[in-house]
Amino acid sequence: MKALILKQDLSGEFWTQERCYIIESANASNDILSIARVRVEPGITTSLHAIEDTDERYIIAEGRGRVEVGELAAQDVGPGDVVLIPAGVPQRITNIGETDLIFYCVCTPPFRQPAYRQLE
């Protein structure tokens, strides 16, 4: 890897079938991880899904959410919290606040669309 600064371009945000907006912050095929910025509007619950062969970490940046991961009881999360999601485990998050819920999703190995499994 060589030194590089990747500037976030909010105009690259797109709507997904998960009911949230995503910006691919970093997702190079030769990297060991990918990073995406996720935005969930107030009152919205993302669709139940799993990512096969990919571990995820949600790093909550802004807002308040209630996350459901596998067999864990639903838990409230806020700025600074980190949610660890093993590969293949069902997950979703609800924005329980009055402002957008924004978090970064860090995937190892890098996220690839064929690994995504919709569970609803």
Secondary structure by P-SEA (a helix, b strand, c coil): ccbbbbbbcccccccccccbbbbcccccccccbbbbbbbbcccccccbbbbccbbbbbbbcbbbbbbbcccccbbbbcccbbbbbccccccccccccccbbbbbbbbccccccccccccc
